[in-house]
Amino acid sequence: RKVMAATADMARSRLSRLPDEPSFRDVALRRYGRTIADAFLLHYTEKLWSTPAERLSPAVSGKRLKGLDVRTFVMETFAGRRSKTKHLDGSFHYPRLGIGMLMDRLADAVGRESIRTEARITRLRHAHERIFELEINGTERVPVDRIVSTLPISLLMSILDPPPPEEVLTAARALRFQSVTLVVLFLSRAQVTRAASLYFPDPTIPFTRAYEPKNRSAAMSPHDCTSLAIEIPGTPAVLPMKDEAALIQAVTDILTRIGIIESKDVTGSLIHHIPFAYPILELGTEARLTTITDYLERFRNLHSIGRGGAFAYVHIHDLMYAAREVTESVLASRS
């Protein structure tokens, strides 16, 4: 009965009209109805971005909602695994030992001797519409011919020398990024679930999803063990984010309480912090980006790409395709 009511609610919602500048909340309510939007989309999205849904652009969903329609919802609910609906993200191949294998192959192709780490870019000097020099770690100066930057675009604007006009800097300062903390638990059990990822729309649970790498590739854990990577956006007030042991215990306690794992199965853990993980696409972002990109277009040898550099919420395969296009452009310019 609840499913049929939600389906009817979804159908009725299509009769409403969107405002001229719709928010993610407006689009979610119109497309899916209040029942489904509240249960699965709005609370989850607000957790992920630490921002009210009415302030977010519809672009925060990326391409992830394009396959979620009435037919899909009904078939998935009633037929479950027997349904013939497509995965919302499409089908894909996954590297045997994880996504890091892609980065390893890229590093090998470039030449590991050509890659520098611990090299913080602190200044980009320009003149006559070209970047001519970058500064590393505040001291070392390196002349450059062409720059491909994946720095967060707001950071990129702050290190240009001379600085951009004030209105451009104001637009850049208004852009916000969401940080993410990953808590990985190693477990002495063969499997937690059959799902690659679990999502947690419940606003009382401080993390957004947990993914089990072994379910993407069996080679990623021993046959009698598995692991869970828990994604925590921002800095939830209910979690002890600065005390790693306390954070691991808190996450373990929550997963145990909701029946996902048993605390006795945890054999190890690690924590990884990712600043600037996701661009927060608020209403008004498009106008700010236009101001910034109009300014950056004057630099003939600068390419700003990636989630942070383009300030776009896109899939990894789209990012790699864009990187390939820029690489081909750079190579063509040298021939």
Contacts in CASP RR format, 6 or more apart in sequence:
PFRMAT RR
TARGET T0000
AUTHOR 0000-0000-0000
METHOD contacts of the structure
MODEL  1
RKVMAATADMARSRLSRLPDEPSFRDVALRRYGRTIADAFLLHYTEKLWS
TPAERLSPAVSGKRLKGLDVRTFVMETFAGRRSKTKHLDGSFHYPRLGIG
MLMDRLADAVGRESIRTEARITRLRHAHERIFELEINGTERVPVDRIVST
LPISLLMSILDPPPPEEVLTAARALRFQSVTLVVLFLSRAQVTRAASLYF
PDPTIPFTRAYEPKNRSAAMSPHDCTSLAIEIPGTPAVLPMKDEAALIQA
VTDILTRIGIIESKDVTGSLIHHIPFAYPILELGTEARLTTITDYLERFR
NLHSIGRGGAFAYVHIHDLMYAAREVTESVLASRS
2 35 0 8 1.000
3 74 0 8 1.000
3 77 0 8 1.000
3 78 0 8 1.000
5 35 0 8 1.000
6 33 0 8 1.000
6 35 0 8 1.000
6 36 0 8 1.000
6 39 0 8 1.000
6 73 0 8 1.000
7 70 0 8 1.000
7 73 0 8 1.000
7 74 0 8 1.000
9 33 0 8 1.000
9 34 0 8 1.000
9 35 0 8 1.000
9 36 0 8 1.000
10 31 0 8 1.000
10 32 0 8 1.000
10 33 0 8 1.000
10 35 0 8 1.000
10 36 0 8 1.000
10 70 0 8 1.000
10 73 0 8 1.000
11 70 0 8 1.000
12 33 0 8 1.000
13 29 0 8 1.000
13 30 0 8 1.000
13 31 0 8 1.000
13 32 0 8 1.000
13 33 0 8 1.000
13 34 0 8 1.000
14 30 0 8 1.000
14 31 0 8 1.000
16 29 0 8 1.000
16 30 0 8 1.000
18 26 0 8 1.000
18 27 0 8 1.000
18 30 0 8 1.000
19 26 0 8 1.000
21 283 0 8 1.000
22 30 0 8 1.000
22 58 0 8 1.000
23 53 0 8 1.000
23 54 0 8 1.000
23 55 0 8 1.000
23 56 0 8 1.000
23 57 0 8 1.000
23 58 0 8 1.000
23 283 0 8 1.000
24 45 0 8 1.000
24 53 0 8 1.000
24 54 0 8 1.000
24 56 0 8 1.000
24 57 0 8 1.000
24 58 0 8 1.000
24 60 0 8 1.000
24 61 0 8 1.000
25 37 0 8 1.000
25 42 0 8 1.000
25 52 0 8 1.000
25 53 0 8 1.000
25 54 0 8 1.000
25 56 0 8 1.000
26 54 0 8 1.000
26 58 0 8 1.000
27 58 0 8 1.000
28 37 0 8 1.000
28 41 0 8 1.000
28 42 0 8 1.000
28 45 0 8 1.000
28 53 0 8 1.000
29 37 0 8 1.000
31 37 0 8 1.000
31 65 0 8 1.000
32 40 0 8 1.000
32 41 0 8 1.000
32 68 0 8 1.000
36 73 0 8 1.000
39 201 0 8 1.000
40 201 0 8 1.000
41 65 0 8 1.000
41 201 0 8 1.000
42 53 0 8 1.000
43 201 0 8 1.000
43 202 0 8 1.000
43 203 0 8 1.000
44 199 0 8 1.000
44 200 0 8 1.000
44 201 0 8 1.000
44 208 0 8 1.000
45 53 0 8 1.000
45 56 0 8 1.000
45 60 0 8 1.000
45 61 0 8 1.000
46 52 0 8 1.000
46 53 0 8 1.000
46 203 0 8 1.000
47 200 0 8 1.000
47 201 0 8 1.000
47 203 0 8 1.000
47 206 0 8 1.000
47 208 0 8 1.000
47 233 0 8 1.000
48 60 0 8 1.000
48 178 0 8 1.000
48 208 0 8 1.000
48 233 0 8 1.000
48 278 0 8 1.000
49 56 0 8 1.000
49 60 0 8 1.000
49 178 0 8 1.000
49 233 0 8 1.000
49 278 0 8 1.000
49 280 0 8 1.000
50 178 0 8 1.000
50 233 0 8 1.000
50 234 0 8 1.000
50 280 0 8 1.000
51 280 0 8 1.000
51 282 0 8 1.000
55 282 0 8 1.000
55 283 0 8 1.000
56 280 0 8 1.000
56 281 0 8 1.000
56 282 0 8 1.000
56 283 0 8 1.000
57 281 0 8 1.000
57 282 0 8 1.000
57 283 0 8 1.000
57 284 0 8 1.000
57 285 0 8 1.000
57 286 0 8 1.000
59 281 0 8 1.000
59 285 0 8 1.000
59 313 0 8 1.000
60 280 0 8 1.000
60 281 0 8 1.000
60 313 0 8 1.000
62 313 0 8 1.000
62 314 0 8 1.000
63 89 0 8 1.000
63 315 0 8 1.000
64 88 0 8 1.000
64 89 0 8 1.000
65 88 0 8 1.000
66 88 0 8 1.000
67 86 0 8 1.000
67 88 0 8 1.000
68 88 0 8 1.000
71 85 0 8 1.000
72 85 0 8 1.000
75 83 0 8 1.000
75 84 0 8 1.000
75 85 0 8 1.000
76 83 0 8 1.000
76 85 0 8 1.000
89 315 0 8 1.000
92 317 0 8 1.000
94 216 0 8 1.000
94 217 0 8 1.000
95 101 0 8 1.000
95 102 0 8 1.000
95 217 0 8 1.000
96 217 0 8 1.000
96 219 0 8 1.000
97 217 0 8 1.000
97 219 0 8 1.000
97 220 0 8 1.000
98 213 0 8 1.000
98 216 0 8 1.000
98 217 0 8 1.000
98 220 0 8 1.000
99 316 0 8 1.000
102 320 0 8 1.000
107 115 0 8 1.000
118 137 0 8 1.000
119 136 0 8 1.000
119 137 0 8 1.000
120 136 0 8 1.000
120 137 0 8 1.000
120 138 0 8 1.000
121 134 0 8 1.000
121 135 0 8 1.000
121 136 0 8 1.000
121 151 0 8 1.000
121 159 0 8 1.000
122 135 0 8 1.000
122 136 0 8 1.000
122 137 0 8 1.000
122 138 0 8 1.000
122 159 0 8 1.000
123 133 0 8 1.000
123 134 0 8 1.000
123 135 0 8 1.000
123 138 0 8 1.000
123 159 0 8 1.000
123 161 0 8 1.000
124 131 0 8 1.000
124 133 0 8 1.000
124 134 0 8 1.000
124 135 0 8 1.000
124 147 0 8 1.000
124 156 0 8 1.000
124 159 0 8 1.000
124 160 0 8 1.000
124 161 0 8 1.000
125 131 0 8 1.000
125 132 0 8 1.000
125 133 0 8 1.000
125 134 0 8 1.000
125 135 0 8 1.000
125 161 0 8 1.000
126 132 0 8 1.000
126 160 0 8 1.000
126 161 0 8 1.000
126 162 0 8 1.000
126 299 0 8 1.000
129 298 0 8 1.000
129 299 0 8 1.000
129 300 0 8 1.000
130 299 0 8 1.000
130 300 0 8 1.000
130 301 0 8 1.000
131 144 0 8 1.000
131 147 0 8 1.000
131 299 0 8 1.000
131 301 0 8 1.000
131 302 0 8 1.000
132 143 0 8 1.000
132 144 0 8 1.000
133 141 0 8 1.000
133 142 0 8 1.000
133 143 0 8 1.000
133 144 0 8 1.000
134 141 0 8 1.000
134 142 0 8 1.000
134 144 0 8 1.000
134 147 0 8 1.000
135 141 0 8 1.000
135 142 0 8 1.000
136 142 0 8 1.000
144 301 0 8 1.000
145 301 0 8 1.000
146 301 0 8 1.000
146 302 0 8 1.000
146 303 0 8 1.000
146 330 0 8 1.000
146 333 0 8 1.000
147 301 0 8 1.000
147 302 0 8 1.000
147 303 0 8 1.000
148 303 0 8 1.000
148 305 0 8 1.000
148 323 0 8 1.000
148 326 0 8 1.000
148 327 0 8 1.000
148 330 0 8 1.000
149 156 0 8 1.000
149 302 0 8 1.000
149 303 0 8 1.000
149 304 0 8 1.000
149 305 0 8 1.000
149 309 0 8 1.000
150 304 0 8 1.000
150 305 0 8 1.000
150 306 0 8 1.000
150 308 0 8 1.000
150 309 0 8 1.000
151 159 0 8 1.000
151 304 0 8 1.000
151 308 0 8 1.000
151 309 0 8 1.000
152 177 0 8 1.000
152 276 0 8 1.000
152 308 0 8 1.000
152 309 0 8 1.000
152 311 0 8 1.000
153 172 0 8 1.000
153 175 0 8 1.000
153 289 0 8 1.000
153 292 0 8 1.000
153 304 0 8 1.000
153 308 0 8 1.000
153 309 0 8 1.000
153 310 0 8 1.000
153 311 0 8 1.000
154 172 0 8 1.000
154 173 0 8 1.000
154 175 0 8 1.000
154 177 0 8 1.000
155 276 0 8 1.000
156 304 0 8 1.000
156 309 0 8 1.000
157 164 0 8 1.000
157 168 0 8 1.000
157 169 0 8 1.000
157 172 0 8 1.000
157 292 0 8 1.000
158 169 0 8 1.000
158 172 0 8 1.000
163 169 0 8 1.000
164 172 0 8 1.000
164 295 0 8 1.000
165 295 0 8 1.000
167 291 0 8 1.000
168 291 0 8 1.000
168 292 0 8 1.000
168 295 0 8 1.000
171 287 0 8 1.000
171 288 0 8 1.000
171 289 0 8 1.000
171 291 0 8 1.000
171 292 0 8 1.000
172 288 0 8 1.000
172 292 0 8 1.000
174 288 0 8 1.000
175 279 0 8 1.000
175 280 0 8 1.000
175 285 0 8 1.000
175 288 0 8 1.000
175 289 0 8 1.000
175 311 0 8 1.000
176 279 0 8 1.000
176 280 0 8 1.000
176 282 0 8 1.000
177 275 0 8 1.000
177 276 0 8 1.000
177 277 0 8 1.000
177 278 0 8 1.000
177 279 0 8 1.000
177 280 0 8 1.000
177 308 0 8 1.000
178 233 0 8 1.000
178 234 0 8 1.000
178 277 0 8 1.000
178 278 0 8 1.000
178 279 0 8 1.000
178 280 0 8 1.000
179 233 0 8 1.000
179 234 0 8 1.000
179 235 0 8 1.000
179 273 0 8 1.000
179 274 0 8 1.000
179 275 0 8 1.000
179 276 0 8 1.000
179 277 0 8 1.000
180 231 0 8 1.000
180 232 0 8 1.000
180 233 0 8 1.000
180 234 0 8 1.000
180 273 0 8 1.000
180 274 0 8 1.000
180 277 0 8 1.000
180 278 0 8 1.000
181 231 0 8 1.000
181 232 0 8 1.000
181 234 0 8 1.000
181 241 0 8 1.000
181 247 0 8 1.000
181 271 0 8 1.000
181 272 0 8 1.000
181 273 0 8 1.000
181 274 0 8 1.000
182 229 0 8 1.000
182 230 0 8 1.000
182 231 0 8 1.000
182 232 0 8 1.000
182 271 0 8 1.000
182 272 0 8 1.000
182 273 0 8 1.000
182 274 0 8 1.000
183 207 0 8 1.000
183 229 0 8 1.000
183 230 0 8 1.000
183 232 0 8 1.000
183 247 0 8 1.000
183 248 0 8 1.000
183 251 0 8 1.000
183 269 0 8 1.000
183 270 0 8 1.000
183 271 0 8 1.000
184 227 0 8 1.000
184 228 0 8 1.000
184 229 0 8 1.000
184 230 0 8 1.000
184 269 0 8 1.000
184 270 0 8 1.000
184 271 0 8 1.000
184 272 0 8 1.000
185 227 0 8 1.000
185 228 0 8 1.000
185 230 0 8 1.000
185 248 0 8 1.000
185 251 0 8 1.000
185 252 0 8 1.000
185 255 0 8 1.000
185 261 0 8 1.000
185 266 0 8 1.000
185 268 0 8 1.000
185 269 0 8 1.000
186 225 0 8 1.000
186 227 0 8 1.000
186 266 0 8 1.000
186 267 0 8 1.000
186 268 0 8 1.000
186 269 0 8 1.000
187 225 0 8 1.000
187 226 0 8 1.000
187 227 0 8 1.000
187 228 0 8 1.000
187 261 0 8 1.000
187 265 0 8 1.000
187 266 0 8 1.000
187 267 0 8 1.000
188 224 0 8 1.000
188 225 0 8 1.000
188 265 0 8 1.000
188 267 0 8 1.000
189 224 0 8 1.000
189 225 0 8 1.000
189 226 0 8 1.000
189 261 0 8 1.000
189 265 0 8 1.000
190 223 0 8 1.000
190 224 0 8 1.000
190 225 0 8 1.000
190 226 0 8 1.000
191 212 0 8 1.000
191 214 0 8 1.000
191 215 0 8 1.000
191 226 0 8 1.000
192 212 0 8 1.000
192 226 0 8 1.000
192 228 0 8 1.000
192 260 0 8 1.000
192 261 0 8 1.000
193 212 0 8 1.000
193 215 0 8 1.000
193 260 0 8 1.000
194 215 0 8 1.000
195 212 0 8 1.000
195 215 0 8 1.000
196 211 0 8 1.000
196 212 0 8 1.000
196 215 0 8 1.000
196 216 0 8 1.000
197 209 0 8 1.000
197 210 0 8 1.000
197 211 0 8 1.000
197 212 0 8 1.000
198 209 0 8 1.000
198 210 0 8 1.000
198 211 0 8 1.000
198 212 0 8 1.000
198 260 0 8 1.000
199 208 0 8 1.000
199 209 0 8 1.000
200 207 0 8 1.000
200 208 0 8 1.000
200 209 0 8 1.000
200 210 0 8 1.000
205 254 0 8 1.000
205 258 0 8 1.000
206 232 0 8 1.000
206 236 0 8 1.000
206 238 0 8 1.000
206 239 0 8 1.000
206 254 0 8 1.000
207 230 0 8 1.000
207 231 0 8 1.000
207 232 0 8 1.000
207 233 0 8 1.000
207 251 0 8 1.000
207 254 0 8 1.000
208 231 0 8 1.000
208 232 0 8 1.000
208 233 0 8 1.000
209 230 0 8 1.000
209 231 0 8 1.000
210 228 0 8 1.000
210 229 0 8 1.000
210 230 0 8 1.000
210 231 0 8 1.000
210 255 0 8 1.000
210 260 0 8 1.000
211 228 0 8 1.000
211 229 0 8 1.000
211 231 0 8 1.000
212 226 0 8 1.000
212 227 0 8 1.000
212 228 0 8 1.000
212 229 0 8 1.000
213 220 0 8 1.000
213 221 0 8 1.000
213 227 0 8 1.000
213 229 0 8 1.000
214 220 0 8 1.000
214 221 0 8 1.000
214 226 0 8 1.000
214 227 0 8 1.000
220 227 0 8 1.000
221 227 0 8 1.000
225 267 0 8 1.000
228 255 0 8 1.000
228 260 0 8 1.000
228 261 0 8 1.000
230 251 0 8 1.000
230 255 0 8 1.000
232 239 0 8 1.000
232 241 0 8 1.000
232 251 0 8 1.000
233 277 0 8 1.000
233 278 0 8 1.000
235 241 0 8 1.000
239 247 0 8 1.000
239 250 0 8 1.000
239 251 0 8 1.000
240 246 0 8 1.000
240 247 0 8 1.000
240 250 0 8 1.000
241 247 0 8 1.000
244 271 0 8 1.000
247 271 0 8 1.000
248 269 0 8 1.000
248 271 0 8 1.000
252 261 0 8 1.000
252 263 0 8 1.000
252 266 0 8 1.000
253 263 0 8 1.000
255 261 0 8 1.000
256 262 0 8 1.000
256 263 0 8 1.000
276 308 0 8 1.000
278 307 0 8 1.000
278 313 0 8 1.000
279 285 0 8 1.000
279 307 0 8 1.000
279 308 0 8 1.000
279 311 0 8 1.000
279 312 0 8 1.000
279 313 0 8 1.000
281 311 0 8 1.000
281 313 0 8 1.000
285 311 0 8 1.000
289 311 0 8 1.000
296 302 0 8 1.000
296 304 0 8 1.000
303 326 0 8 1.000
303 329 0 8 1.000
303 330 0 8 1.000
304 310 0 8 1.000
305 319 0 8 1.000
305 322 0 8 1.000
305 323 0 8 1.000
305 326 0 8 1.000
306 312 0 8 1.000
306 314 0 8 1.000
306 319 0 8 1.000
306 322 0 8 1.000
306 323 0 8 1.000
307 313 0 8 1.000
307 314 0 8 1.000
307 319 0 8 1.000
310 322 0 8 1.000
END
